[in-house]
Amino acid sequence: MTAAKANRRAPKTIGLIMDGNRRFARSRGFPALKGHELGYEKLKEFLRWAKDRGVRTVIAYAFSTENWKRTKEEVGYLMKLLERVVVNQVDEFLKEKIRVKFIGQIERLPGKIQAGIKKIERETEKYKDFTLVIALSYGGRAEIIEGIKKLVKEKGMQVISKLKEENFGNYLWTAGIPNPELIIRTSGEVRTSNFLPWQSAYSEWFFSKTFWPAFTKREFHKILRDFSNRERRNGR
């Protein structure tokens, strides 16, 4: 298959559950928290691979609503890493012409990070060819509940009886973002972990045994080949 044909059959939107950062770091003799930094570097590599294969949107699960329950040390480390990304690394996204969007309970984040998120979204919104969506303080159930609240606030309770599936998506945090055709989870865990439950109803799932920082371009291309061979009927 030629590269052009492969790209035509590649998914336009991919979801990522980037699991196994801490286990990878420990396996290499690093402090466990170092794995999160290595995971971010791998994400930057993955974005280049995805762009080269014609993918238009990547939705990356960076921090879940449940992750707030982790140790104070780990949450603090992750917040520092995130602050560095949104405050000091805007130029990297501008250079790569990547639009960056965030979804989730952004109001729970430290003020400096919230300000950085607004800035990076504003400065990259001009790019239309490739988008990175970072799910941050995200939980699928929380998203659906917040969507219902937003709907009722705007339209009133009476609208519930007339609500249709195709309309409800407009009230979710992912409004305007395409549903993922393919979702990849690394590290050998085989569960969806509250990631995009509404949007992934007809997604193709691939579960890799590789820890995320060790995920390779070769494995990604193999997943894309397998995806292209699946028959996607969407219930038809």
VOBA-1610 file (N, C-alpha, C; in pm, whole numbers, padded with zeros to 5 digits, always signed):
BEGIN
Met+00084-00119+00000Met+00000+00000+00000Met+00088+00125+00000Thr+00059+00220-00087Thr+00137+00343-00093Thr+00109+00429+00028Ala+00201+00525+00056Ala+00181+00615+00170Ala+00054+00696+00154Ala+00025+00739+00031Ala-00096+00819+00007Ala-00221+00739+00039Lys-00225+00611-00006Lys-00341+00528+00024Lys-00352+00500+00173Ala-00239+00476+00238Ala-00241+00450+00382Ala-00297+00569+00458Asn-00258+00690+00418Asn-00306+00809+00485Asn-00456+00828+00466Arg-00506+00792+00346Arg-00649+00806+00324Arg-00729+00716+00416Arg-00671+00601+00453Arg-00742+00506+00538Arg-00710+00525+00686Ala-00621+00616+00718Ala-00586+00641+00858Ala-00700+00714+00927Pro-00717+00692+01056Pro-00821+00765+01130Pro-00789+00913+01134Lys-00890+00996+01124Lys-00869+01140+01132Lys-00857+01187+01276Thr-00917+01112+01369Thr-00911+01149+01511Thr-00872+01027+01593Ile-00771+01043+01677Ile-00721+00936+01762Ile-00727+00980+01908Gly-00774+00890+01994Gly-00768+00911+02139Gly-00651+00833+02197Leu-00589+00888+02300Leu-00472+00825+02362Leu-00490+00815+02513Ile-00476+00695+02566Ile-00461+00677+02711Ile-00315+00638+02732Met-00237+00732+02778Met-00091+00719+02784Met-00050+00658+02918Asp-00062+00528+02928Asp-00045+00460+03056Asp+00091+00392+03066Gly+00141+00381+03189Gly+00265+00308+03214Gly+00387+00394+03235Asn+00368+00524+03255Asn+00483+00613+03271Asn+00567+00578+03394Arg+00499+00560+03507Arg+00572+00533+03631Arg+00640+00396+03627Arg+00570+00297+03575Arg+00628+00162+03568Arg+00749+00159+03474Phe+00740+00236+03365Phe+00855+00243+03274Phe+00976+00303+03346Ala+00954+00413+03417Ala+01065+00479+03486Ala+01130+00385+03588Arg+01048+00315+03666Arg+01103+00222+03765Arg+01180+00109+03698Ser+01131+00063+03582Ser+01198-00047+03512Ser+01335-00006+03460Arg+01355+00124+03442Arg+01483+00176+03393Arg+01570+00234+03504Gly+01524+00219+03628Gly+01603+00267+03740Gly+01589+00414+03771Phe+01489+00480+03711Phe+01462+00622+03737Phe+01361+00636+03850Pro+01356+00752+03914Pro+01245+00778+04007Pro+01112+00766+03932Ala+01011+00711+03997Ala+00884+00683+03930Ala+00824+00807+03864Leu+00835+00923+03932Leu+00771+01044+03879Leu+00840+01094+03752Lys+00966+01056+03733Lys+01037+01093+03610Lys+00964+01041+03487Gly+00887+00934+03506Gly+00815+00875+03395Gly+00717+00969+03329His+00658+01062+03406His+00562+01156+03349His+00631+01250+03249Glu+00751+01291+03282Glu+00827+01378+03191Glu+00864+01302+03064Leu+00905+01177+03079Leu+00937+01094+02964Leu+00811+01071+02878Gly+00697+01059+02945Gly+00572+01042+02874Gly+00535+01163+02791Tyr+00562+01282+02842Tyr+00535+01403+02766Tyr+00624+01412+02642Glu+00751+01373+02657Glu+00841+01373+02541Glu+00792+01274+02435Lys+00740+01160+02479Lys+00687+01063+02383Lys+00564+01118+02312Leu+00481+01193+02384Leu+00363+01253+02319Leu+00406+01344+02206Lys+00510+01423+02226Lys+00556+01512+02119Lys+00602+01432+01997Glu+00668+01319+02021Glu+00705+01232+01909Glu+00582+01179+01839Phe+00485+01132+01917Phe+00364+01073+01861Phe+00290+01173+01773Leu+00286+01298+01814Leu+00216+01399+01734Leu+00278+01413+01596Arg+00409+01404+01588Arg+00475+01411+01457Arg+00440+01290+01372Trp+00440+01172+01435Trp+00402+01051+01361Trp+00259+01062+01308Ala+00170+01110+01395Ala+00029+01120+01358Ala+00009+01218+01242Lys+00074+01332+01250Lys+00063+01431+01142Lys+00110+01373+01010Asp+00221+01300+01014Asp+00276+01241+00892Asp+00181+01140+00828Arg+00094+01079+00908Arg+00002+00979+00857Arg-00137+01034+00826Gly-00151+01165+00831Gly-00278+01226+00792Gly-00381+01241+00902Val-00342+01212+01024Val-00433+01233+01138Val-00454+01383+01157Arg-00574+01423+01191Arg-00605+01566+01207Arg-00620+01608+01353Thr-00661+01514+01440Thr-00687+01546+01580Thr-00639+01433+01669Val-00569+01468+01777Val-00531+01372+01880Val-00588+01420+02013Ile-00660+01331+02081Ile-00716+01363+02213Ile-00637+01282+02315Ala-00557+01349+02397Ala-00466+01282+02490Ala-00518+01294+02633Tyr-00530+01181+02699Tyr-00578+01174+02838Tyr-00458+01201+02929Ala-00447+01323+02978Ala-00328+01363+03054Ala-00345+01350+03205Phe-00468+01376+03255Phe-00491+01376+03400Phe-00640+01360+03422Ser-00679+01257+03496Ser-00821+01229+03515Ser-00873+01293+03643Thr-01004+01297+03657Thr-01064+01347+03782Thr-01022+01259+03900Glu-01001+01130+03874Glu-00960+01039+03980Glu-00813+01059+04019Asn-00731+01114+03928Asn-00589+01134+03957Asn-00564+01234+04069Trp-00665+01316+04101Trp-00649+01408+04214Trp-00630+01332+04345Lys-00666+01203+04347Lys-00654+01122+04469Lys-00513+01068+04488Arg-00425+01088+04391Arg-00288+01041+04405Arg-00215+01121+04514Thr-00094+01081+04546Thr-00022+01147+04654Thr-00001+01296+04625Lys+00010+01372+04730Lys+00034+01516+04716Lys+00162+01542+04637Glu+00262+01457+04659Glu+00389+01472+04588Glu+00371+01454+04438Glu+00296+01350+04398Glu+00278+01323+04256Glu+00192+01428+04188Val+00084+01467+04254Val-00002+01571+04195Val+00078+01700+04179Gly+00158+01735+04279Gly+00241+01855+04271Gly+00340+01848+04156Tyr+00400+01730+04137Tyr+00496+01710+04027Tyr+00426+01729+03892Leu+00307+01671+03879Leu+00233+01682+03754Leu+00191+01826+03725Met+00154+01899+03829Met+00114+02039+03810Met+00235+02123+03767Lys+00351+02094+03822Lys+00473+02166+03782Lys+00507+02136+03637Leu+00493+02009+03598Leu+00520+01970+03459Leu+00421+02040+03366Leu+00295+02041+03403Leu+00194+02106+03321Leu+00219+02255+03310Glu+00257+02317+03420Glu+00287+02461+03418Glu+00401+02489+03321Arg+00502+02404+03322Arg+00615+02423+03231Arg+00570+02413+03086Val+00479+02321+03059Val+00431+02302+02922Val+00352+02422+02874Val+00253+02465+02953Val+00162+02570+02905Val+00221+02710+02916Val+00319+02727+03003Val+00378+02861+03020Val+00505+02878+02938Asn+00590+02774+02935Asn+00723+02791+02877Asn+00744+02724+02742Gln+00649+02641+02698Gln+00674+02566+02575Gln+00572+02597+02465Val+00513+02715+02471Val+00418+02756+02368Val+00486+02759+02231Asp+00611+02802+02227Asp+00682+02814+02099Asp+00692+02681+02025Glu+00698+02570+02099Glu+00707+02439+02034Glu+00582+02410+01953Phe+00467+02443+02008Phe+00341+02419+01937Phe+00325+02517+01821Leu+00373+02639+01841Leu+00367+02736+01732Leu+00456+02693+01616Lys+00573+02642+01649Lys+00667+02596+01546Lys+00608+02480+01466Glu+00541+02389+01534Glu+00482+02272+01468Glu+00344+02301+01409Lys+00293+02423+01431Lys+00161+02464+01381Lys+00050+02372+01432Ile+00054+02349+01563Ile-00045+02264+01629Ile-00141+02350+01709Arg-00268+02333+01684Arg-00368+02399+01767Arg-00385+02317+01894Val-00387+02383+02010Val-00398+02315+02138Val-00527+02357+02207Lys-00605+02257+02249Lys-00728+02282+02323Lys-00726+02195+02449Phe-00794+02241+02553Phe-00803+02166+02678Phe-00949+02139+02710Ile-00977+02019+02761Ile-01112+01986+02807Ile-01102+01926+02947Gly-01206+01949+03027Gly-01208+01896+03162Gly-01245+02002+03263Gln-01224+01972+03389Gln-01256+02064+03498Gln-01139+02161+03517Ile-01123+02247+03421Ile-01008+02339+03421Ile-01008+02430+03544Glu-01127+02457+03596Glu-01138+02546+03713Glu-01072+02488+03838Arg-01043+02359+03839Arg-00978+02297+03955Arg-00827+02316+03955Leu-00773+02364+03844Leu-00628+02378+03831Leu-00578+02507+03894Pro-00449+02513+03932Pro-00392+02637+03984Pro-00409+02753+03887Gly-00423+02873+03941Gly-00450+02992+03859Gly-00348+03016+03750Lys-00221+02994+03779Lys-00116+03018+03680Lys-00132+02924+03561Ile-00175+02800+03587Ile-00196+02704+03478Ile-00319+02743+03398Gln-00424+02787+03466Gln-00544+02831+03394Gln-00512+02947+03299Ala-00431+03040+03348Ala-00392+03154+03263Ala-00309+03106+03144Gly-00219+03010+03169Gly-00136+02956+03062Gly-00219+02883+02958Ile-00322+02812+03003Ile-00411+02740+02911Ile-00483+02839+02819Lys-00536+02945+02876Lys-00605+03046+02795Lys-00511+03107+02691Lys-00386+03130+02731Lys-00288+03191+02642Lys-00252+03098+02527Ile-00224+02971+02558Ile-00183+02878+02453Ile-00298+02848+02358Glu-00421+02842+02411Glu-00536+02822+02323Glu-00556+02941+02230Arg-00538+03059+02284Arg-00555+03181+02204Arg-00448+03193+02096Glu-00323+03163+02131Glu-00213+03182+02037Glu-00207+03075+01929Thr-00268+02959+01954Thr-00262+02851+01854Thr-00393+02830+01779Glu-00496+02907+01811Glu-00627+02882+01750Glu-00629+02907+01600Lys-00528+02974+01547Lys-00522+03003+01403Lys-00488+02880+01320Tyr-00432+02778+01383Tyr-00393+02658+01310Tyr-00514+02565+01293Lys-00539+02522+01171Lys-00660+02444+01142Lys-00630+02301+01097Asp-00506+02271+01061Asp-00475+02141+01001Asp-00456+02030+01104Phe-00412+02065+01224Phe-00384+01962+01324Phe-00413+02017+01464Thr-00486+01938+01544Thr-00526+01982+01677Thr-00488+01878+01781Leu-00428+01925+01889Leu-00404+01842+02008Leu-00505+01884+02114Val-00587+01789+02156Val-00683+01814+02264Val-00630+01743+02388Ile-00607+01819+02494Ile-00554+01762+02618Ile-00668+01751+02719Ala-00700+01627+02756Ala-00804+01601+02856Ala-00739+01610+02993Leu-00775+01713+03066Leu-00705+01749+03189Leu-00806+01768+03302Ser-00785+01697+03411Ser-00887+01690+03516Ser-01019+01649+03450Tyr-01007+01543+03368Tyr-01119+01498+03286Tyr-01175+01367+03339Gly-01306+01355+03335Gly-01376+01230+03363Gly-01501+01225+03279Gly-01524+01116+03212Gly-01637+01106+03121Gly-01772+01120+03189Arg-01787+01061+03306Arg-01914+01073+03377Arg-01938+01217+03421Ala-01833+01280+03472Ala-01846+01422+03512Ala-01883+01508+03393Glu-01826+01477+03276Glu-01856+01553+03155Glu-02004+01542+03119Ile-02059+01422+03127Ile-02200+01403+03092Ile-02291+01476+03191Ile-02258+01468+03319Ile-02338+01540+03419Ile-02333+01690+03396Glu-02213+01742+03370Glu-02200+01885+03344Glu-02273+01925+03217Gly-02275+01836+03118Gly-02349+01863+02996Gly-02498+01875+03020Ile-02551+01787+03104Ile-02693+01793+03139Ile-02725+01924+03213Lys-02640+01960+03306Lys-02660+02085+03381Lys-02660+02206+03288Lys-02566+02207+03193Lys-02556+02318+03098Lys-02680+02324+03010Leu-02725+02209+02965Leu-02844+02202+02881Leu-02967+02256+02953Val-02988+02211+03076Val-03104+02255+03154Val-03097+02404+03186Lys-02975+02453+03215Lys-02959+02595+03245Lys-02995+02681+03124Glu-02956+02634+03005Glu-02981+02713+02883Glu-03123+02697+02830Lys-03176+02575+02840Lys-03303+02545+02772Lys-03419+02518+02866Gly-03391+02492+02994Gly-03497+02458+03089Gly-03525+02309+03092Met-03591+02264+03198Met-03617+02122+03218Met-03704+02063+03108Gln-03789+02143+03049Gln-03884+02091+02950Gln-03814+02033+02827Val-03688+02075+02803Val-03618+02028+02684Val-03575+01881+02696Ile-03568+01830+02819Ile-03520+01694+02841Ile-03603+01592+02763Ser-03734+01610+02761Ser-03820+01512+02694Ser-03802+01512+02542Lys-03742+01617+02488Lys-03723+01627+02343Lys-03576+01610+02303Leu-03492+01578+02398Leu-03348+01570+02371Leu-03315+01454+02278Lys-03228+01479+02179Lys-03182+01378+02087Lys-03030+01359+02101Glu-02985+01239+02073Glu-02842+01208+02087Glu-02755+01305+02008Glu-02793+01332+01884Glu-02708+01415+01799Glu-02696+01558+01849Asn-02789+01601+01933Asn-02785+01738+01987Asn-02708+01746+02118Phe-02709+01637+02195Phe-02649+01642+02328Phe-02498+01667+02322Gly-02434+01618+02217Gly-02290+01639+02205Gly-02249+01785+02207Asn-02339+01874+02172Asn-02308+02017+02172Asn-02289+02073+02312Tyr-02329+01996+02415Tyr-02321+02044+02552Tyr-02207+01977+02630Leu-02132+01893+02562Leu-02018+01828+02625Leu-01893+01913+02610Trp-01791+01883+02688Trp-01665+01957+02679Trp-01602+01941+02541Thr-01634+01833+02472Thr-01575+01806+02341Thr-01656+01866+02226Ala-01749+01953+02255Ala-01831+02014+02148Ala-01740+02072+02040Gly-01767+02035+01916Gly-01686+02083+01804Gly-01564+01999+01774Ile-01536+01898+01858Ile-01421+01810+01838Ile-01472+01677+01783Pro-01415+01627+01675Pro-01463+01500+01618Pro-01448+01384+01716Asn-01541+01290+01711Asn-01530+01169+01792Asn-01412+01086+01745Pro-01341+01018+01835Pro-01225+00938+01793Pro-01268+00812+01718Glu-01206+00789+01605Glu-01229+00665+01531Glu-01145+00552+01590Leu-01035+00590+01651Leu-00940+00493+01708Leu-00894+00544+01843Ile-00889+00453+01942Ile-00834+00487+02074Ile-00727+00384+02107Ile-00611+00433+02148Ile-00498+00348+02185Ile-00474+00362+02335Arg-00465+00248+02404Arg-00422+00250+02544Arg-00298+00163+02557Thr-00197+00217+02622Thr-00070+00145+02639Thr-00061+00081+02778Ser+00044+00002+02797Ser+00088-00055+02925Ser+00023-00187+02962Gly-00063-00242+02877Gly-00121-00372+02906Gly-00251-00371+02982Glu-00294-00253+03028Glu-00423-00244+03097Glu-00535-00249+02993Val-00640-00324+03023Val-00749-00343+02927Val-00879-00291+02989Arg-00890-00160+02996Arg-01012-00095+03044Arg-01014+00047+02988Thr-01130+00110+02993Thr-01146+00241+02929Thr-01127+00357+03026Ser-01134+00332+03155Ser-01099+00431+03258Ser-01169+00566+03242Asn-01299+00562+03211Asn-01379+00686+03213Asn-01334+00786+03106Phe-01275+00735+02998Phe-01224+00822+02891Phe-01323+00825+02775Leu-01382+00941+02753Leu-01471+00966+02639Leu-01580+00859+02622Pro-01656+00828+02728Pro-01756+00721+02714Pro-01865+00752+02613Trp-01905+00878+02602Trp-02007+00916+02505Trp-01950+00913+02363Gln-01832+00971+02348Gln-01772+00992+02216Gln-01716+00863+02156Ser-01686+00764+02240Ser-01618+00642+02191Ser-01714+00527+02164Ala-01843+00557+02153Ala-01943+00451+02136Ala-01910+00359+02018Tyr-01853+00414+01911Tyr-01818+00333+01794Tyr-01670+00343+01759Ser-01588+00376+01857Ser-01444+00381+01833Ser-01386+00240+01826Glu-01278+00226+01752Glu-01199+00103+01752Glu-01093+00116+01861Trp-01085+00014+01948Trp-00990+00019+02059Trp-00872-00074+02030Phe-00752-00026+02064Phe-00631-00108+02057Phe-00560-00098+02192Phe-00529-00212+02251Phe-00461-00217+02380Phe-00321-00272+02360Ser-00224-00186+02383Ser-00083-00223+02365Ser-00023-00262+02500Lys+00066-00360+02499Lys+00133-00402+02622Lys+00254-00314+02654Thr+00287-00224+02563Thr+00406-00140+02578Thr+00379-00024+02673Phe+00473+00003+02764Phe+00462+00124+02846Phe+00470+00246+02754Trp+00394+00350+02787Trp+00383+00464+02696Trp+00519+00524+02656Pro+00613+00550+02747Pro+00739+00612+02703Pro+00819+00523+02608Ala+00789+00393+02603Ala+00860+00301+02514Ala+00784+00275+02385Phe+00669+00336+02367Phe+00587+00315+02247Phe+00663+00364+02125Thr+00657+00286+02017Thr+00740+00317+01901Thr+00657+00354+01779Lys+00722+00419+01686Lys+00661+00452+01558Lys+00621+00325+01484Arg+00704+00222+01494Arg+00675+00096+01427Arg+00544+00035+01480Glu+00527+00037+01612Glu+00403-00019+01669Glu+00282+00065+01628Phe+00300+00195+01625Phe+00191+00285+01582Phe+00148+00251+01439His+00243+00234+01352His+00211+00202+01213His+00142+00066+01202Lys+00181-00029+01286Lys+00115-00160+01287Lys-00032-00145+01329Ile-00056-00063+01430Ile-00193-00038+01475Ile-00274+00025+01363Leu-00214+00120+01291Leu-00285+00183+01179Leu-00318+00082+01070Arg-00227-00011+01044Arg-00255-00114+00944Arg-00371-00201+00989Asp-00370-00240+01117Asp-00480-00321+01169Asp-00611-00244+01163Phe-00605-00116+01196Phe-00726-00033+01191Phe-00784-00029+01049Ser-00696-00015+00951Ser-00742-00003+00812Ser-00809-00131+00763Asn-00780-00243+00830Asn-00839-00370+00790Asn-00969-00402+00863Arg-01003-00323+00960Arg-01128-00346+01033Arg-01246-00289+00953Glu-01356-00361+00957Glu-01477-00314+00892Glu-01559-00236+00993Arg-01574-00107+00969Arg-01643-00018+01063Arg-01784+00011+01011Arg-01882-00056+01069Arg-02020-00043+01022Arg-02102+00054+01107Asn-02050+00088+01225Asn-02122+00182+01313Asn-02266+00138+01339Gly-02284+00009+01358Gly-02417-00042+01391Gly-02504-00075+01271Arg-02457-00042+01149Arg-02539-00066+01030Arg-02525-00210+00981
//
